[in-house]
Amino acid sequence: MALVLVVKKWRSYLLGHNFKIQTDQQNLKYLLEQKMGTPLQQQWITKLLGYEFVVEYKQGKENKVADALSRKMEDQKEGKLYAITAPANTWLEQLRTSYAIDPKLQQIIKNLEQGSLASQNYKQRDGLLFYKGRLYIPASKELREQILYLLHSSPQGGHSGFHKTLHRAKSEFYWEGMRKEVRRFIKECDICQQNKSENIHPAGLLQPLPIPTKVWTDISLDFIEGLPNSESYSVIMVVVDRLSKYAHFIPISHPYTASKIAQVFLANIFKLHGLPNSIVTDRDPTFMSTFWKELFKLQGTTLKFSSAYHPQTDGQTEIVNKMVEQYLRCFSGDKPKGWVKWLPLAEWWYNTNIHASTKLSPFESVYGYPPPKLIPYTLGTTQLQEVENTLKTRDEIIRILRTNLQLAQDRMKKFADIKRTARSFNIGDLVYLRLQPYKQQSVVQRRNLKLSPRFYGPYRVLEKIGTIAYRLELPPEAKIHPVFHVSCLKEKLGERHQLVVTLPPADKDGVIRPEPEEILHRRLKKKKNHAVTEVLVKWKGLGEDEASWVEYSTLVNEFPDLVDKVI
């Protein structure tokens, strides 16, 4: 066996060469001539095939170096122990000492020593008390916290859930009320509160927006991006009237600026409907620009931004976006770059179809009469137009719209609240904050977001805004909007503060994203038969190992001041 192991060990040096094996075991000299009778011998001999070697016998006294390694010293006595080390278990001494602070446990030990204890489940050994083979822990908060920290918060515990931690605790220890204490410890664990997702319904009952009183006084606005270039357009600006649901789909080029959006709005919306009283939109950097805000401020328009990181308030436009994308997918799927020519027809199709919430088509809601029929007029098929005009006057249509929208909102709220939970906080409460940065195509995401904390903080509640939003006391260096929807907040449990996770860096618009520090390299890459320049970007606060490749044009549009950093 030793011969096989040494040949295997030095295989890289021996294979392909003639070599000699010297041993003081004489019968190995005839190894290759022996008959291998056992399976183990047959297995060993196959491992020597392919080698060219000769076995020579050499007496032990002549083979001093190798022989000395397998012999013990002549003056060494059997069982001689030079040293032994072992960690001192001071925790058990602390456990024995703590027995004195638990009167109930003292009584159990006393009865056990006197033999008057009725239960056979208690045993005493080495000054320690055991219950059903498990170590009995006295009523010492410090000791129990140490045990729970080891079983849950340590790397061996792995911040396991309630059932796993309780199982491990019950298998080794015992104390009254263990289940309750384990549950409390895990609920109050800072690391778990910050890094584990909540497996409950989203917080905050649905709060529908106020129903407008007139058409085109309150609108919502959004963009459909990521479309293929079609006649130099790659983005659709979607504008929807919140009362009638009438919509306009306007193609624009990417990248777009605040001034360009304002020009498009004035040329396509203002000329038809005037300036609205309010606009519902998500917190996009485009709308955060000073020019956009100042333009509408001068015209008496107020931007109704969503609460920070809760864009669901603009759900109406998101639904319209899906309908437009579906229409274009159906009619331009075979020729995606021709989607622009289908956009006017998509707008007509959308505005002439009845809506479930209003029970009317957007066309009829705005103009007061049904849209033209798809089938040409034939004699005897039309109804009395005078009756229609009498029943559906402008005031009657508005009343019907508001009534149907209210019914639709009530129905939507009823079903939405089934999957939501009511949650509220008091001023001064500590809460954890969950951030959901927008994943725009023009924003490069960090590669380590997968391991980023689920919650940040804790932060103190300063003010309640409306019914489901709160203003938090964020650190001075935080650039994000301090008002958050209740679904992004979670109560801080317990008094322990193991860790305070700081907010990720945000730009001047409050968007959480990494900021480029330096461009390390550049390359050309083929995309759709075009050569695209990509650059390797080092991000602030991250090492070079987390640098990522980004299209140069995208980076310049997002960070114009980076031009001087190009290598």
Contacts in CASP RR format, 6 or more apart in sequence:
PFRMAT RR
TARGET T0000
AUTHOR 0000-0000-0000
METHOD contacts of the structure
MODEL  1
MALVLVVKKWRSYLLGHNFKIQTDQQNLKYLLEQKMGTPLQQQWITKLLG
YEFVVEYKQGKENKVADALSRKMEDQKEGKLYAITAPANTWLEQLRTSYA
IDPKLQQIIKNLEQGSLASQNYKQRDGLLFYKGRLYIPASKELREQILYL
LHSSPQGGHSGFHKTLHRAKSEFYWEGMRKEVRRFIKECDICQQNKSENI
HPAGLLQPLPIPTKVWTDISLDFIEGLPNSESYSVIMVVVDRLSKYAHFI
PISHPYTASKIAQVFLANIFKLHGLPNSIVTDRDPTFMSTFWKELFKLQG
TTLKFSSAYHPQTDGQTEIVNKMVEQYLRCFSGDKPKGWVKWLPLAEWWY
NTNIHASTKLSPFESVYGYPPPKLIPYTLGTTQLQEVENTLKTRDEIIRI
LRTNLQLAQDRMKKFADIKRTARSFNIGDLVYLRLQPYKQQSVVQRRNLK
LSPRFYGPYRVLEKIGTIAYRLELPPEAKIHPVFHVSCLKEKLGERHQLV
VTLPPADKDGVIRPEPEEILHRRLKKKKNHAVTEVLVKWKGLGEDEASWV
EYSTLVNEFPDLVDKVI
1 44 0 8 1.000
3 21 0 8 1.000
3 23 0 8 1.000
3 28 0 8 1.000
3 31 0 8 1.000
3 48 0 8 1.000
3 55 0 8 1.000
4 44 0 8 1.000
4 47 0 8 1.000
4 48 0 8 1.000
7 14 0 8 1.000
7 47 0 8 1.000
7 48 0 8 1.000
7 51 0 8 1.000
7 53 0 8 1.000
8 47 0 8 1.000
14 51 0 8 1.000
14 53 0 8 1.000
15 50 0 8 1.000
15 51 0 8 1.000
16 51 0 8 1.000
16 52 0 8 1.000
17 52 0 8 1.000
18 52 0 8 1.000
18 53 0 8 1.000
18 54 0 8 1.000
19 51 0 8 1.000
19 52 0 8 1.000
19 53 0 8 1.000
20 53 0 8 1.000
20 54 0 8 1.000
20 56 0 8 1.000
21 28 0 8 1.000
21 53 0 8 1.000
21 54 0 8 1.000
21 55 0 8 1.000
21 56 0 8 1.000
22 56 0 8 1.000
22 57 0 8 1.000
22 58 0 8 1.000
22 63 0 8 1.000
22 66 0 8 1.000
23 29 0 8 1.000
23 55 0 8 1.000
23 56 0 8 1.000
23 57 0 8 1.000
23 58 0 8 1.000
23 63 0 8 1.000
24 57 0 8 1.000
24 58 0 8 1.000
24 59 0 8 1.000
24 60 0 8 1.000
24 63 0 8 1.000
24 66 0 8 1.000
24 67 0 8 1.000
25 57 0 8 1.000
26 57 0 8 1.000
28 55 0 8 1.000
28 57 0 8 1.000
29 55 0 8 1.000
29 56 0 8 1.000
29 57 0 8 1.000
31 45 0 8 1.000
31 55 0 8 1.000
32 45 0 8 1.000
32 48 0 8 1.000
32 55 0 8 1.000
36 42 0 8 1.000
36 45 0 8 1.000
60 67 0 8 1.000
61 67 0 8 1.000
91 146 0 8 1.000
92 128 0 8 1.000
94 143 0 8 1.000
95 128 0 8 1.000
95 135 0 8 1.000
95 137 0 8 1.000
95 138 0 8 1.000
95 143 0 8 1.000
96 127 0 8 1.000
96 128 0 8 1.000
98 138 0 8 1.000
98 140 0 8 1.000
98 143 0 8 1.000
99 105 0 8 1.000
99 106 0 8 1.000
99 109 0 8 1.000
99 129 0 8 1.000
99 138 0 8 1.000
100 106 0 8 1.000
101 138 0 8 1.000
101 139 0 8 1.000
101 140 0 8 1.000
102 138 0 8 1.000
102 139 0 8 1.000
102 140 0 8 1.000
104 139 0 8 1.000
105 129 0 8 1.000
105 136 0 8 1.000
105 138 0 8 1.000
105 139 0 8 1.000
108 117 0 8 1.000
108 122 0 8 1.000
108 129 0 8 1.000
109 124 0 8 1.000
109 129 0 8 1.000
111 117 0 8 1.000
112 122 0 8 1.000
112 123 0 8 1.000
112 124 0 8 1.000
112 129 0 8 1.000
113 124 0 8 1.000
121 131 0 8 1.000
121 132 0 8 1.000
122 129 0 8 1.000
122 130 0 8 1.000
122 131 0 8 1.000
122 136 0 8 1.000
123 129 0 8 1.000
123 130 0 8 1.000
123 133 0 8 1.000
124 130 0 8 1.000
128 135 0 8 1.000
128 136 0 8 1.000
129 135 0 8 1.000
129 136 0 8 1.000
130 136 0 8 1.000
131 174 0 8 1.000
132 174 0 8 1.000
134 170 0 8 1.000
134 171 0 8 1.000
134 172 0 8 1.000
134 173 0 8 1.000
134 174 0 8 1.000
135 172 0 8 1.000
135 173 0 8 1.000
135 174 0 8 1.000
136 173 0 8 1.000
136 174 0 8 1.000
136 175 0 8 1.000
137 143 0 8 1.000
137 144 0 8 1.000
137 147 0 8 1.000
137 173 0 8 1.000
137 174 0 8 1.000
137 175 0 8 1.000
138 175 0 8 1.000
139 175 0 8 1.000
144 175 0 8 1.000
144 181 0 8 1.000
145 185 0 8 1.000
147 169 0 8 1.000
147 173 0 8 1.000
148 165 0 8 1.000
148 169 0 8 1.000
148 181 0 8 1.000
148 182 0 8 1.000
148 185 0 8 1.000
150 156 0 8 1.000
150 157 0 8 1.000
151 157 0 8 1.000
151 165 0 8 1.000
151 168 0 8 1.000
151 169 0 8 1.000
152 158 0 8 1.000
152 159 0 8 1.000
152 160 0 8 1.000
152 161 0 8 1.000
152 165 0 8 1.000
152 182 0 8 1.000
152 185 0 8 1.000
152 186 0 8 1.000
152 189 0 8 1.000
153 159 0 8 1.000
153 189 0 8 1.000
153 191 0 8 1.000
157 165 0 8 1.000
157 168 0 8 1.000
159 189 0 8 1.000
159 191 0 8 1.000
159 192 0 8 1.000
159 195 0 8 1.000
159 196 0 8 1.000
160 168 0 8 1.000
161 186 0 8 1.000
161 192 0 8 1.000
162 182 0 8 1.000
162 183 0 8 1.000
162 186 0 8 1.000
165 182 0 8 1.000
165 186 0 8 1.000
166 178 0 8 1.000
166 179 0 8 1.000
166 182 0 8 1.000
166 183 0 8 1.000
169 178 0 8 1.000
169 182 0 8 1.000
170 178 0 8 1.000
175 181 0 8 1.000
186 192 0 8 1.000
187 493 0 8 1.000
187 494 0 8 1.000
188 493 0 8 1.000
188 494 0 8 1.000
188 495 0 8 1.000
188 496 0 8 1.000
189 498 0 8 1.000
190 496 0 8 1.000
190 497 0 8 1.000
190 498 0 8 1.000
190 499 0 8 1.000
191 498 0 8 1.000
191 499 0 8 1.000
193 432 0 8 1.000
193 455 0 8 1.000
193 490 0 8 1.000
193 492 0 8 1.000
193 493 0 8 1.000
194 432 0 8 1.000
194 453 0 8 1.000
194 454 0 8 1.000
194 455 0 8 1.000
194 456 0 8 1.000
194 457 0 8 1.000
194 499 0 8 1.000
194 501 0 8 1.000
195 453 0 8 1.000
195 454 0 8 1.000
195 455 0 8 1.000
196 454 0 8 1.000
197 454 0 8 1.000
198 490 0 8 1.000
200 421 0 8 1.000
201 419 0 8 1.000
201 420 0 8 1.000
201 421 0 8 1.000
202 419 0 8 1.000
202 420 0 8 1.000
202 421 0 8 1.000
202 487 0 8 1.000
203 420 0 8 1.000
203 421 0 8 1.000
203 422 0 8 1.000
203 423 0 8 1.000
203 486 0 8 1.000
203 487 0 8 1.000
203 489 0 8 1.000
204 420 0 8 1.000
204 421 0 8 1.000
204 422 0 8 1.000
204 423 0 8 1.000
204 468 0 8 1.000
204 485 0 8 1.000
204 486 0 8 1.000
204 487 0 8 1.000
205 413 0 8 1.000
205 416 0 8 1.000
205 417 0 8 1.000
205 420 0 8 1.000
205 422 0 8 1.000
205 468 0 8 1.000
206 412 0 8 1.000
206 413 0 8 1.000
206 416 0 8 1.000
206 417 0 8 1.000
206 420 0 8 1.000
207 467 0 8 1.000
207 468 0 8 1.000
208 409 0 8 1.000
208 412 0 8 1.000
208 413 0 8 1.000
209 242 0 8 1.000
209 280 0 8 1.000
209 313 0 8 1.000
211 242 0 8 1.000
211 243 0 8 1.000
211 402 0 8 1.000
211 405 0 8 1.000
211 406 0 8 1.000
211 409 0 8 1.000
212 218 0 8 1.000
212 241 0 8 1.000
212 242 0 8 1.000
212 243 0 8 1.000
213 243 0 8 1.000
213 398 0 8 1.000
213 402 0 8 1.000
214 243 0 8 1.000
214 398 0 8 1.000
215 241 0 8 1.000
215 243 0 8 1.000
215 244 0 8 1.000
215 246 0 8 1.000
215 273 0 8 1.000
215 365 0 8 1.000
215 366 0 8 1.000
215 398 0 8 1.000
216 241 0 8 1.000
216 243 0 8 1.000
216 244 0 8 1.000
216 246 0 8 1.000
216 273 0 8 1.000
216 274 0 8 1.000
216 276 0 8 1.000
216 366 0 8 1.000
217 243 0 8 1.000
217 276 0 8 1.000
217 277 0 8 1.000
217 278 0 8 1.000
218 241 0 8 1.000
218 242 0 8 1.000
218 243 0 8 1.000
218 276 0 8 1.000
218 277 0 8 1.000
218 278 0 8 1.000
218 279 0 8 1.000
218 280 0 8 1.000
219 239 0 8 1.000
219 240 0 8 1.000
219 241 0 8 1.000
219 242 0 8 1.000
219 269 0 8 1.000
219 276 0 8 1.000
219 278 0 8 1.000
219 279 0 8 1.000
219 280 0 8 1.000
220 239 0 8 1.000
220 240 0 8 1.000
220 242 0 8 1.000
220 279 0 8 1.000
220 280 0 8 1.000
220 281 0 8 1.000
220 314 0 8 1.000
220 315 0 8 1.000
220 316 0 8 1.000
220 317 0 8 1.000
221 237 0 8 1.000
221 238 0 8 1.000
221 239 0 8 1.000
221 240 0 8 1.000
221 279 0 8 1.000
221 280 0 8 1.000
221 281 0 8 1.000
221 317 0 8 1.000
222 237 0 8 1.000
222 238 0 8 1.000
222 281 0 8 1.000
222 282 0 8 1.000
222 314 0 8 1.000
222 317 0 8 1.000
222 318 0 8 1.000
222 320 0 8 1.000
222 321 0 8 1.000
223 235 0 8 1.000
223 236 0 8 1.000
223 237 0 8 1.000
223 238 0 8 1.000
223 284 0 8 1.000
224 235 0 8 1.000
224 236 0 8 1.000
224 238 0 8 1.000
224 321 0 8 1.000
224 324 0 8 1.000
224 325 0 8 1.000
225 234 0 8 1.000
225 235 0 8 1.000
225 254 0 8 1.000
225 440 0 8 1.000
225 441 0 8 1.000
226 234 0 8 1.000
226 235 0 8 1.000
226 254 0 8 1.000
226 441 0 8 1.000
227 233 0 8 1.000
227 234 0 8 1.000
227 235 0 8 1.000
227 236 0 8 1.000
227 339 0 8 1.000
228 234 0 8 1.000
228 336 0 8 1.000
228 337 0 8 1.000
228 339 0 8 1.000
229 337 0 8 1.000
230 251 0 8 1.000
230 336 0 8 1.000
230 337 0 8 1.000
230 338 0 8 1.000
230 339 0 8 1.000
230 340 0 8 1.000
231 251 0 8 1.000
231 338 0 8 1.000
231 340 0 8 1.000
232 253 0 8 1.000
233 251 0 8 1.000
233 252 0 8 1.000
233 253 0 8 1.000
233 340 0 8 1.000
234 253 0 8 1.000
234 254 0 8 1.000
235 251 0 8 1.000
235 252 0 8 1.000
235 253 0 8 1.000
235 254 0 8 1.000
235 256 0 8 1.000
236 249 0 8 1.000
236 250 0 8 1.000
236 251 0 8 1.000
236 252 0 8 1.000
236 324 0 8 1.000
236 343 0 8 1.000
237 249 0 8 1.000
237 250 0 8 1.000
237 251 0 8 1.000
237 252 0 8 1.000
237 261 0 8 1.000
237 264 0 8 1.000
237 265 0 8 1.000
238 247 0 8 1.000
238 248 0 8 1.000
238 249 0 8 1.000
238 250 0 8 1.000
238 317 0 8 1.000
238 320 0 8 1.000
238 321 0 8 1.000
238 324 0 8 1.000
239 247 0 8 1.000
239 248 0 8 1.000
239 250 0 8 1.000
239 265 0 8 1.000
239 268 0 8 1.000
239 269 0 8 1.000
240 246 0 8 1.000
240 247 0 8 1.000
240 316 0 8 1.000
240 317 0 8 1.000
240 320 0 8 1.000
241 247 0 8 1.000
241 273 0 8 1.000
241 362 0 8 1.000
241 366 0 8 1.000
242 280 0 8 1.000
242 316 0 8 1.000
243 365 0 8 1.000
243 398 0 8 1.000
243 401 0 8 1.000
243 402 0 8 1.000
243 405 0 8 1.000
244 358 0 8 1.000
244 362 0 8 1.000
244 365 0 8 1.000
244 366 0 8 1.000
244 401 0 8 1.000
245 316 0 8 1.000
245 355 0 8 1.000
245 357 0 8 1.000
245 358 0 8 1.000
245 362 0 8 1.000
245 365 0 8 1.000
246 351 0 8 1.000
246 362 0 8 1.000
246 363 0 8 1.000
246 365 0 8 1.000
246 366 0 8 1.000
247 320 0 8 1.000
247 347 0 8 1.000
247 350 0 8 1.000
247 351 0 8 1.000
247 362 0 8 1.000
248 268 0 8 1.000
248 269 0 8 1.000
248 272 0 8 1.000
248 347 0 8 1.000
249 324 0 8 1.000
249 343 0 8 1.000
249 346 0 8 1.000
249 347 0 8 1.000
249 350 0 8 1.000
250 264 0 8 1.000
250 268 0 8 1.000
251 340 0 8 1.000
251 343 0 8 1.000
252 260 0 8 1.000
252 261 0 8 1.000
252 264 0 8 1.000
255 442 0 8 1.000
255 557 0 8 1.000
256 286 0 8 1.000
257 286 0 8 1.000
257 289 0 8 1.000
258 286 0 8 1.000
258 287 0 8 1.000
258 289 0 8 1.000
258 291 0 8 1.000
258 292 0 8 1.000
259 291 0 8 1.000
261 286 0 8 1.000
261 292 0 8 1.000
262 291 0 8 1.000
262 292 0 8 1.000
262 295 0 8 1.000
275 296 0 8 1.000
275 299 0 8 1.000
275 300 0 8 1.000
275 301 0 8 1.000
276 301 0 8 1.000
277 301 0 8 1.000
277 302 0 8 1.000
278 301 0 8 1.000
278 302 0 8 1.000
278 303 0 8 1.000
278 304 0 8 1.000
279 296 0 8 1.000
279 301 0 8 1.000
279 302 0 8 1.000
279 303 0 8 1.000
279 304 0 8 1.000
280 304 0 8 1.000
280 306 0 8 1.000
280 313 0 8 1.000
280 314 0 8 1.000
280 316 0 8 1.000
280 317 0 8 1.000
281 287 0 8 1.000
281 303 0 8 1.000
281 304 0 8 1.000
281 305 0 8 1.000
281 306 0 8 1.000
281 314 0 8 1.000
281 317 0 8 1.000
282 305 0 8 1.000
282 306 0 8 1.000
282 311 0 8 1.000
282 314 0 8 1.000
282 438 0 8 1.000
283 305 0 8 1.000
283 306 0 8 1.000
283 308 0 8 1.000
283 311 0 8 1.000
283 481 0 8 1.000
283 510 0 8 1.000
284 438 0 8 1.000
285 507 0 8 1.000
285 509 0 8 1.000
285 511 0 8 1.000
286 292 0 8 1.000
287 293 0 8 1.000
287 303 0 8 1.000
287 305 0 8 1.000
288 509 0 8 1.000
288 510 0 8 1.000
293 303 0 8 1.000
296 302 0 8 1.000
296 303 0 8 1.000
305 481 0 8 1.000
306 312 0 8 1.000
306 313 0 8 1.000
306 314 0 8 1.000
307 313 0 8 1.000
307 465 0 8 1.000
307 469 0 8 1.000
307 481 0 8 1.000
307 483 0 8 1.000
307 484 0 8 1.000
307 485 0 8 1.000
308 480 0 8 1.000
308 481 0 8 1.000
308 482 0 8 1.000
308 483 0 8 1.000
308 484 0 8 1.000
308 485 0 8 1.000
308 488 0 8 1.000
308 510 0 8 1.000
309 434 0 8 1.000
309 435 0 8 1.000
309 436 0 8 1.000
309 437 0 8 1.000
309 480 0 8 1.000
309 484 0 8 1.000
309 485 0 8 1.000
309 488 0 8 1.000
310 436 0 8 1.000
310 484 0 8 1.000
310 485 0 8 1.000
310 487 0 8 1.000
310 488 0 8 1.000
311 438 0 8 1.000
320 350 0 8 1.000
323 350 0 8 1.000
324 346 0 8 1.000
324 350 0 8 1.000
327 342 0 8 1.000
327 346 0 8 1.000
327 349 0 8 1.000
327 350 0 8 1.000
328 339 0 8 1.000
328 342 0 8 1.000
328 343 0 8 1.000
328 346 0 8 1.000
331 342 0 8 1.000
331 345 0 8 1.000
332 338 0 8 1.000
332 339 0 8 1.000
332 342 0 8 1.000
350 362 0 8 1.000
351 361 0 8 1.000
351 362 0 8 1.000
351 363 0 8 1.000
351 371 0 8 1.000
352 361 0 8 1.000
352 362 0 8 1.000
352 363 0 8 1.000
352 371 0 8 1.000
353 361 0 8 1.000
354 360 0 8 1.000
354 361 0 8 1.000
355 361 0 8 1.000
355 362 0 8 1.000
356 408 0 8 1.000
357 404 0 8 1.000
357 405 0 8 1.000
357 408 0 8 1.000
357 409 0 8 1.000
358 365 0 8 1.000
358 400 0 8 1.000
358 401 0 8 1.000
358 404 0 8 1.000
358 405 0 8 1.000
358 408 0 8 1.000
359 400 0 8 1.000
359 404 0 8 1.000
360 397 0 8 1.000
360 400 0 8 1.000
360 401 0 8 1.000
360 404 0 8 1.000
361 370 0 8 1.000
361 371 0 8 1.000
363 370 0 8 1.000
363 371 0 8 1.000
364 370 0 8 1.000
364 371 0 8 1.000
364 392 0 8 1.000
364 397 0 8 1.000
365 397 0 8 1.000
365 401 0 8 1.000
368 392 0 8 1.000
368 394 0 8 1.000
368 397 0 8 1.000
369 388 0 8 1.000
369 389 0 8 1.000
369 392 0 8 1.000
370 388 0 8 1.000
392 400 0 8 1.000
423 486 0 8 1.000
423 487 0 8 1.000
423 489 0 8 1.000
424 486 0 8 1.000
425 431 0 8 1.000
425 461 0 8 1.000
425 464 0 8 1.000
425 470 0 8 1.000
425 486 0 8 1.000
425 489 0 8 1.000
425 491 0 8 1.000
426 461 0 8 1.000
427 461 0 8 1.000
427 462 0 8 1.000
427 463 0 8 1.000
427 464 0 8 1.000
428 460 0 8 1.000
428 461 0 8 1.000
428 462 0 8 1.000
429 460 0 8 1.000
429 461 0 8 1.000
429 491 0 8 1.000
429 492 0 8 1.000
430 458 0 8 1.000
430 459 0 8 1.000
430 460 0 8 1.000
430 461 0 8 1.000
430 491 0 8 1.000
430 492 0 8 1.000
431 458 0 8 1.000
431 459 0 8 1.000
431 460 0 8 1.000
431 461 0 8 1.000
431 470 0 8 1.000
431 472 0 8 1.000
431 489 0 8 1.000
431 490 0 8 1.000
431 491 0 8 1.000
431 492 0 8 1.000
432 455 0 8 1.000
432 456 0 8 1.000
432 457 0 8 1.000
432 458 0 8 1.000
432 459 0 8 1.000
432 489 0 8 1.000
432 490 0 8 1.000
432 491 0 8 1.000
432 492 0 8 1.000
433 455 0 8 1.000
433 456 0 8 1.000
433 457 0 8 1.000
433 459 0 8 1.000
433 472 0 8 1.000
433 484 0 8 1.000
433 488 0 8 1.000
433 489 0 8 1.000
433 503 0 8 1.000
434 454 0 8 1.000
434 455 0 8 1.000
434 456 0 8 1.000
434 488 0 8 1.000
434 489 0 8 1.000
434 490 0 8 1.000
435 456 0 8 1.000
435 480 0 8 1.000
435 488 0 8 1.000
435 503 0 8 1.000
435 504 0 8 1.000
435 512 0 8 1.000
436 488 0 8 1.000
437 443 0 8 1.000
437 504 0 8 1.000
437 511 0 8 1.000
437 512 0 8 1.000
437 513 0 8 1.000
438 511 0 8 1.000
439 445 0 8 1.000
442 554 0 8 1.000
442 557 0 8 1.000
442 558 0 8 1.000
443 511 0 8 1.000
443 513 0 8 1.000
443 558 0 8 1.000
444 513 0 8 1.000
444 514 0 8 1.000
444 537 0 8 1.000
444 548 0 8 1.000
444 550 0 8 1.000
444 555 0 8 1.000
445 513 0 8 1.000
446 452 0 8 1.000
446 514 0 8 1.000
446 539 0 8 1.000
446 542 0 8 1.000
446 546 0 8 1.000
447 546 0 8 1.000
447 548 0 8 1.000
448 546 0 8 1.000
452 504 0 8 1.000
453 501 0 8 1.000
455 490 0 8 1.000
455 501 0 8 1.000
456 501 0 8 1.000
456 502 0 8 1.000
456 503 0 8 1.000
456 504 0 8 1.000
457 500 0 8 1.000
457 501 0 8 1.000
457 502 0 8 1.000
457 503 0 8 1.000
458 492 0 8 1.000
458 497 0 8 1.000
458 500 0 8 1.000
459 472 0 8 1.000
459 473 0 8 1.000
459 474 0 8 1.000
460 472 0 8 1.000
460 473 0 8 1.000
461 470 0 8 1.000
461 471 0 8 1.000
461 472 0 8 1.000
461 473 0 8 1.000
462 470 0 8 1.000
462 471 0 8 1.000
462 472 0 8 1.000
462 473 0 8 1.000
462 482 0 8 1.000
463 470 0 8 1.000
463 471 0 8 1.000
464 470 0 8 1.000
464 471 0 8 1.000
465 471 0 8 1.000
465 483 0 8 1.000
468 485 0 8 1.000
468 486 0 8 1.000
469 483 0 8 1.000
469 484 0 8 1.000
469 485 0 8 1.000
469 486 0 8 1.000
470 483 0 8 1.000
470 484 0 8 1.000
470 486 0 8 1.000
470 489 0 8 1.000
471 482 0 8 1.000
471 483 0 8 1.000
472 482 0 8 1.000
472 483 0 8 1.000
472 484 0 8 1.000
472 489 0 8 1.000
473 482 0 8 1.000
474 480 0 8 1.000
474 482 0 8 1.000
474 503 0 8 1.000
475 502 0 8 1.000
475 503 0 8 1.000
478 503 0 8 1.000
478 506 0 8 1.000
479 506 0 8 1.000
479 507 0 8 1.000
479 508 0 8 1.000
479 510 0 8 1.000
480 503 0 8 1.000
480 506 0 8 1.000
480 510 0 8 1.000
480 512 0 8 1.000
481 510 0 8 1.000
503 512 0 8 1.000
504 512 0 8 1.000
505 512 0 8 1.000
505 514 0 8 1.000
505 515 0 8 1.000
505 540 0 8 1.000
505 541 0 8 1.000
506 512 0 8 1.000
506 513 0 8 1.000
507 513 0 8 1.000
507 515 0 8 1.000
514 539 0 8 1.000
514 540 0 8 1.000
514 541 0 8 1.000
514 542 0 8 1.000
515 539 0 8 1.000
515 540 0 8 1.000
515 559 0 8 1.000
516 537 0 8 1.000
516 538 0 8 1.000
516 539 0 8 1.000
516 540 0 8 1.000
516 555 0 8 1.000
516 559 0 8 1.000
516 562 0 8 1.000
516 565 0 8 1.000
517 537 0 8 1.000
517 538 0 8 1.000
517 539 0 8 1.000
517 540 0 8 1.000
517 541 0 8 1.000
517 565 0 8 1.000
518 537 0 8 1.000
518 538 0 8 1.000
518 565 0 8 1.000
519 535 0 8 1.000
519 536 0 8 1.000
519 537 0 8 1.000
519 538 0 8 1.000
519 562 0 8 1.000
519 565 0 8 1.000
519 566 0 8 1.000
519 567 0 8 1.000
520 535 0 8 1.000
520 536 0 8 1.000
520 537 0 8 1.000
520 538 0 8 1.000
520 544 0 8 1.000
520 547 0 8 1.000
520 567 0 8 1.000
521 535 0 8 1.000
521 536 0 8 1.000
521 567 0 8 1.000
522 533 0 8 1.000
522 534 0 8 1.000
522 535 0 8 1.000
522 536 0 8 1.000
522 552 0 8 1.000
522 566 0 8 1.000
522 567 0 8 1.000
523 533 0 8 1.000
523 534 0 8 1.000
523 535 0 8 1.000
523 536 0 8 1.000
523 549 0 8 1.000
524 531 0 8 1.000
524 532 0 8 1.000
524 533 0 8 1.000
524 534 0 8 1.000
525 531 0 8 1.000
525 532 0 8 1.000
525 533 0 8 1.000
525 534 0 8 1.000
526 532 0 8 1.000
532 551 0 8 1.000
532 553 0 8 1.000
533 551 0 8 1.000
533 552 0 8 1.000
533 553 0 8 1.000
534 549 0 8 1.000
534 550 0 8 1.000
534 551 0 8 1.000
534 552 0 8 1.000
535 549 0 8 1.000
535 550 0 8 1.000
535 552 0 8 1.000
535 555 0 8 1.000
535 566 0 8 1.000
536 547 0 8 1.000
536 548 0 8 1.000
536 549 0 8 1.000
537 547 0 8 1.000
537 548 0 8 1.000
537 549 0 8 1.000
537 550 0 8 1.000
537 555 0 8 1.000
538 544 0 8 1.000
538 547 0 8 1.000
539 546 0 8 1.000
539 547 0 8 1.000
539 548 0 8 1.000
555 562 0 8 1.000
556 562 0 8 1.000
556 563 0 8 1.000
END
